[in-house]
Amino acid sequence: MDIVKTRFDVEAFLRDYWQRKPLLIRNPWAQWTNPLEPDELAGLACEDGVESRLVIQPGHGDWLVEQGPMAETRFSTLGGSPWTLLVQAVDHHVPDVAALLDPFRFVPNWRIDDVMVSYAADGGGVGPHFDQYDVFLIQGLGKRRWRIGGHCDEGSERLPHDDLRLLAHFDATDEWVLEPGDILYVPPGIAHDGVAVDDDCMTYSIGFRAPSRSELIAHWSDHLLDGLQEDDRYEDPGLSVQDNAGEISEDAIARLHAMISTAMLDRDAFARWFGQYNSTPKYAEADCRPEEPISSDEIGAALSEGTALLRNPASRFSFIKKTDALTLLFADGECFECTGPGIAFAETLCAQDSFVADQKLAQSDAGIALIEALFNQGSVMFDAED
């Protein structure tokens, strides 16, 4: 595996490494500062609505997994066994952790999943495994020894465990110790194993979404089924007498196949569905709506005063350009048709965490209505400091 010790070249990375082979990047930051203290991570793991788990290695090859939320006293009773705390979507709760995503936005935003943060005591880890998606592993605090193996797939043998996907056989081909600021890129399917080599080991895992073919087909089909009517049935006007009544004729197969393919292969409908499906929040059950809805007059006043808009860090945004005059904005599973000044607004919203909207929106009823809808569903807010 190669090692980058100088400036990180994005184009060379995408050409030579992305989804091809691992890469170790020795501290590319101008100045690395760990964005989260261990106690803060432990506090998040104790909160309802935050996905977390504790992996403990009591010895003899055993692996115990406890699902959060954790009791506040749990971490003081762990004893001497190696252990790891993992907390998902920390970027939704900690702005400084969310900022770690910015250097990796050379990958389209719709592919980004979240930032998982792990804290491990000396010897802690989650065992040899592989992921089905790309991941950047940033060493935040302490040191971790990473071993990299070969390519795996669903046929690779695993150890029996209800909560961990541990490889039964792992042969390391490379091994490094990462220090604060170092980054390890691991493509999908590559076996890897990380073990803390001292206490206070924190790692930030930036994972990317990679929907499977089966997932897309299943959810797209479910969406189509919701819109189909019971009386939308097979028809064969002009039916001719067959030589053998037992035959399913080529004409019948063509009609039946067209019933399926016409709906399944509607590219425009698929694009609109996928934008909504992909922008659905990771934790859809979370209610981020404001306590009091905002009015159009309040929005107009805030825009006129140049108050910055902030994106909800737990929200997902993307857009599709349909024509020069129409852009589809997707936010938290909803689709908004944007025209006029709303097009530039949609594109800026999908690219920046905070910005001051163009004054043209303050004179646009459609623009005001768009922001009102986004605000009242909890996707955006106005900067209180402004």
C-alpha positions in Angstrom: 0.0 0.0 0.0 1.2 3.5 -0.8 1.9 6.3 1.7 1.4 10.0 1.0 3.7 12.2 3.0 3.2 15.5 1.2 0.3 17.5 -0.2 -2.8 15.4 -0.8 -3.6 15.4 -4.5 -7.3 14.9 -5.0 -7.2 14.2 -8.7 -4.5 11.6 -8.3 -6.3 10.0 -5.4 -9.6 9.7 -7.4 -7.7 8.3 -10.4 -5.4 5.9 -8.6 -7.0 4.9 -5.3 -10.7 5.6 -4.9 -12.4 2.2 -4.8 -9.2 0.6 -6.0 -6.7 0.3 -3.2 -5.9 1.6 0.3 -3.8 4.7 1.0 -2.1 6.0 4.1 -2.0 9.8 4.3 0.5 11.1 6.9 -1.0 14.2 8.6 -2.0 16.4 5.6 -3.5 19.1 7.9 -1.9 22.5 8.3 -2.5 22.1 12.0 -4.4 19.1 13.5 -6.6 19.8 16.5 -8.7 17.0 17.9 -12.3 18.3 17.6 -14.0 16.4 20.5 -12.9 15.5 24.0 -13.4 11.9 25.2 -15.8 13.0 28.0 -18.0 14.7 25.4 -18.2 11.6 23.3 -19.1 9.6 26.4 -21.8 12.1 27.2 -23.3 11.7 23.8 -23.4 7.9 24.2 -25.6 8.4 27.3 -28.2 10.4 25.4 -31.5 9.0 24.1 -31.7 9.2 20.3 -27.9 8.9 19.8 -26.9 5.5 18.3 -24.0 4.1 20.3 -22.5 0.7 21.3 -19.8 -0.6 23.6 -17.5 -3.4 22.4 -15.7 -5.3 25.2 -13.0 -8.0 24.8 -13.1 -9.9 28.1 -10.6 -12.5 26.8 -10.5 -16.0 25.3 -11.6 -14.6 21.9 -14.9 -13.4 23.3 -16.6 -10.2 22.1 -19.4 -8.5 24.0 -21.5 -5.8 22.6 -23.8 -3.4 24.6 -26.1 -1.1 22.8 -26.6 2.5 24.0 -27.8 4.7 25.5 -25.2 4.1 28.2 -25.6 4.7 31.9 -23.5 7.6 33.1 -21.7 5.3 35.5 -20.9 2.6 33.0 -17.5 3.8 31.9 -16.2 3.7 35.5 -17.0 0.0 35.9 -15.3 -1.4 32.7 -12.3 -2.8 34.5 -9.1 -3.8 32.7 -10.5 -5.6 29.6 -9.9 -3.8 26.3 -13.0 -1.9 25.2 -14.2 0.5 22.5 -17.0 3.0 22.5 -18.5 3.8 19.1 -21.0 6.7 18.5 -22.7 7.2 15.1 -23.5 10.5 13.4 -21.5 12.7 15.8 -21.4 15.3 13.1 -25.1 15.8 13.7 -24.4 17.0 17.2 -20.9 18.6 17.2 -20.2 21.3 14.6 -16.4 20.9 14.9 -16.8 17.2 14.0 -19.1 18.1 11.1 -16.3 20.4 9.8 -14.2 17.3 9.2 -16.4 16.5 6.2 -15.3 19.6 4.3 -11.9 18.4 3.1 -13.7 15.3 1.6 -16.3 17.0 -0.4 -14.5 16.1 -3.6 -16.9 13.1 -3.3 -20.5 14.2 -4.0 -22.4 15.1 -0.9 -25.2 12.6 -1.6 -22.6 9.8 -1.0 -21.6 11.0 2.5 -23.2 9.0 5.3 -21.9 10.4 8.6 -18.9 10.7 11.0 -18.7 7.8 13.5 -16.3 8.4 16.4 -14.7 5.7 18.4 -12.8 5.9 21.7 -10.7 2.9 22.7 -8.7 1.9 25.8 -5.3 0.3 25.2 -5.8 -2.9 23.1 -9.4 -2.0 22.2 -10.8 -2.5 18.7 -13.7 -4.1 16.9 -11.8 -7.0 15.3 -10.9 -7.8 11.7 -13.7 -7.0 9.4 -14.6 -5.4 6.1 -17.0 -2.7 5.1 -19.2 -2.5 2.0 -18.5 1.2 1.5 -15.5 3.6 1.3 -14.2 5.0 4.6 -11.6 7.5 5.7 -10.2 6.8 9.2 -8.8 9.9 10.8 -6.7 9.5 13.9 -7.8 12.2 16.3 -6.1 11.4 19.6 -3.6 8.8 20.7 -2.3 6.0 18.4 -3.9 3.1 16.6 -2.2 0.2 14.8 -4.0 -0.6 11.6 -3.5 -3.9 9.7 -4.7 -4.2 6.1 -5.6 -7.5 4.5 -7.0 -8.7 1.2 -10.3 -8.3 -0.6 -13.4 -9.9 0.9 -17.0 -10.4 -0.1 -20.2 -11.9 1.2 -18.7 -15.4 0.8 -15.8 -14.6 3.2 -16.1 -16.8 6.3 -17.1 -15.0 9.5 -17.1 -15.9 13.1 -20.6 -16.4 14.6 -21.7 -13.3 16.3 -25.1 -11.5 16.5 -23.7 -7.9 16.5 -20.2 -8.0 14.9 -19.2 -9.1 11.4 -15.8 -10.6 12.4 -13.7 -12.3 9.8 -12.8 -15.9 10.6 -9.5 -15.6 8.8 -7.4 -12.5 8.5 -3.9 -12.2 7.0 -2.4 -8.8 7.1 -0.5 -7.5 4.1 0.4 -4.1 5.6 0.6 -2.6 9.0 1.0 1.0 10.3 0.6 3.0 13.5 -1.4 6.1 12.9 -0.8 9.2 15.0 -3.0 12.3 15.4 -3.9 13.8 12.1 -3.0 10.7 10.0 -5.6 9.4 7.6 -6.2 5.8 6.3 -8.4 5.4 3.3 -9.9 1.9 2.9 -12.0 1.0 -0.2 -15.0 -1.3 0.0 -14.3 -5.0 0.6 -10.8 -4.5 2.0 -10.2 -6.3 5.3 -8.8 -4.2 8.1 -8.3 -4.3 11.8 -7.5 -1.4 14.1 -6.2 -1.7 17.7 -5.5 1.1 20.1 -1.8 1.0 21.2 -2.4 3.3 24.2 -5.2 4.8 26.2 -7.3 7.8 25.0 -7.3 6.6 21.4 -9.9 8.4 19.3 -10.7 7.7 15.6 -13.1 9.6 13.3 -14.6 7.4 10.6 -16.1 9.1 7.6 -18.3 6.6 5.8 -19.9 6.9 2.4 -23.2 5.6 1.2 -23.3 2.9 -1.4 -26.8 1.6 -2.0 -27.0 -2.0 -3.2 -28.8 -3.0 -6.3 -31.3 -5.0 -4.3 -32.0 -2.0 -2.0 -32.6 0.2 -5.0 -34.9 -2.2 -6.7 -36.8 -3.0 -3.5 -37.5 0.6 -2.5 -38.1 1.8 -6.0 -40.6 -1.0 -6.5 -42.3 -0.2 -3.2 -42.6 3.4 -4.3 -44.2 2.4 -7.6 -46.6 0.0 -6.0 -47.9 2.8 -3.8 -49.0 4.7 -6.8 -50.6 1.9 -8.9 -54.3 1.4 -9.1 -56.0 -2.0 -8.8 -57.8 -1.5 -12.1 -54.5 -1.0 -14.0 -54.6 -4.5 -15.5 -53.5 -6.5 -18.5 -55.5 -5.8 -21.7 -55.4 -7.5 -25.1 -57.9 -5.9 -27.5 -57.8 -7.4 -31.0 -57.0 -10.8 -29.6 -56.5 -13.5 -32.3 -57.4 -17.2 -32.0 -54.2 -19.2 -31.2 -53.3 -22.6 -32.7 -52.8 -23.9 -29.2 -54.7 -22.4 -26.3 -52.0 -23.5 -23.9 -49.3 -21.2 -25.3 -48.3 -17.9 -23.8 -47.8 -16.0 -27.0 -44.9 -13.6 -27.8 -47.5 -10.8 -28.1 -48.8 -11.5 -24.6 -45.2 -11.6 -23.2 -44.5 -8.3 -24.9 -47.6 -6.7 -23.4 -46.9 -8.1 -19.9 -43.2 -7.0 -20.0 -44.2 -3.5 -21.1 -46.5 -3.2 -18.1 -43.5 -3.7 -15.9 -40.8 -1.9 -17.8 -42.7 1.2 -18.7 -43.1 2.0 -15.0 -39.7 0.7 -13.8 -37.7 2.5 -16.5 -39.2 5.9 -16.2 -36.0 7.8 -15.7 -37.5 11.1 -14.7 -39.7 9.5 -12.1 -36.8 7.4 -10.8 -34.6 10.6 -10.5 -37.3 12.4 -8.5 -37.8 9.3 -6.3 -34.1 8.8 -5.7 -33.6 12.4 -4.7 -36.3 12.1 -2.0 -35.2 8.6 -0.9 -31.5 9.5 -0.7 -32.2 12.8 1.2 -34.3 11.1 3.9 -32.5 11.8 7.2 -30.4 9.0 8.7 -32.6 9.1 11.7 -36.0 9.8 10.2 -37.8 9.5 13.5 -36.0 12.5 14.9 -38.3 15.6 14.9 -36.3 18.7 14.1 -39.3 21.0 13.5 -39.2 24.3 15.4 -41.5 24.8 18.4 -43.2 27.7 16.6 -43.5 27.8 12.8 -42.1 30.9 11.1 -44.2 33.2 9.0 -43.5 34.5 5.5 -43.3 38.1 6.9 -40.6 37.0 9.4 -38.7 35.3 6.6 -38.9 38.4 4.4 -37.6 40.6 7.2 -34.7 38.2 8.0 -33.7 38.1 4.3 -33.9 41.9 4.0 -31.6 42.2 7.0 -29.1 39.8 5.5 -29.5 37.2 8.3 -27.5 34.1 7.5 -29.3 30.8 6.9 -27.9 27.7 8.7 -28.4 24.1 7.6 -29.5 21.6 10.1 -26.4 19.3 10.4 -28.7 16.3 10.6 -30.5 17.2 7.4 -29.6 15.9 3.9 -29.7 18.1 0.8 -29.1 17.5 -2.9 -30.4 18.8 -6.2 -31.0 17.7 -9.8 -30.9 20.2 -12.7 -33.9 19.3 -14.9 -33.6 22.3 -17.3 -32.0 25.7 -17.2 -35.3 27.0 -15.8 -36.1 24.2 -13.3 -34.0 22.6 -10.5 -35.4 19.9 -8.1 -34.2 20.5 -4.6 -34.3 17.6 -2.2 -34.2 18.2 1.6 -35.0 15.6 4.2 -37.1 13.4 1.9 -39.1 16.2 0.3 -38.9 17.6 -3.2 -39.1 21.3 -4.1 -39.4 22.6 -7.6 -37.2 25.7 -7.9 -37.3 28.3 -10.6 -35.9 31.9 -11.0 -33.8 33.0 -8.0 -34.7 29.8 -6.3 -32.3 27.8 -8.5 -29.2 29.6 -7.3 -30.5 29.4 -3.8 -31.0 25.6 -4.0 -27.5 25.1 -5.4 -25.9 27.2 -2.7 -27.9 25.5 0.0 -26.7 22.1 -1.1 -23.1 23.3 -1.1 -22.7 25.5 2.0 -23.5 24.9 5.6 -24.3 28.6 6.1 -24.8 31.6 3.8 -26.6 34.8 3.3 -29.4 34.3 0.7 -29.6 36.6 -2.3 -31.8 39.6 -1.7 -33.9 38.7 -4.8 -35.5 36.0 -2.7 -37.0 38.6 -0.4 -39.0 39.9 -3.4 -40.0 36.4 -4.6 -43.2 34.8 -3.2 -41.9 31.4 -4.4 -38.5 32.0 -2.7 -40.2 33.0 0.6 -42.5 30.0 0.5 -39.5 27.7 -0.2 -37.6 28.9 2.9 -40.7 28.8 5.0 -41.3 25.2 4.1 -37.6 24.3 4.7 -37.6 26.2 8.1 -40.9 24.7 9.3 -39.8 21.1 8.5 -36.6 21.7 10.5 -34.1 21.6 7.6 -32.8 25.2 8.0 -32.8 28.0 10.5 -31.7 31.6 10.7 -28.5 32.4 12.6 -29.5 33.7 16.0 -26.2 35.6 16.4 -27.1 37.7 13.3 
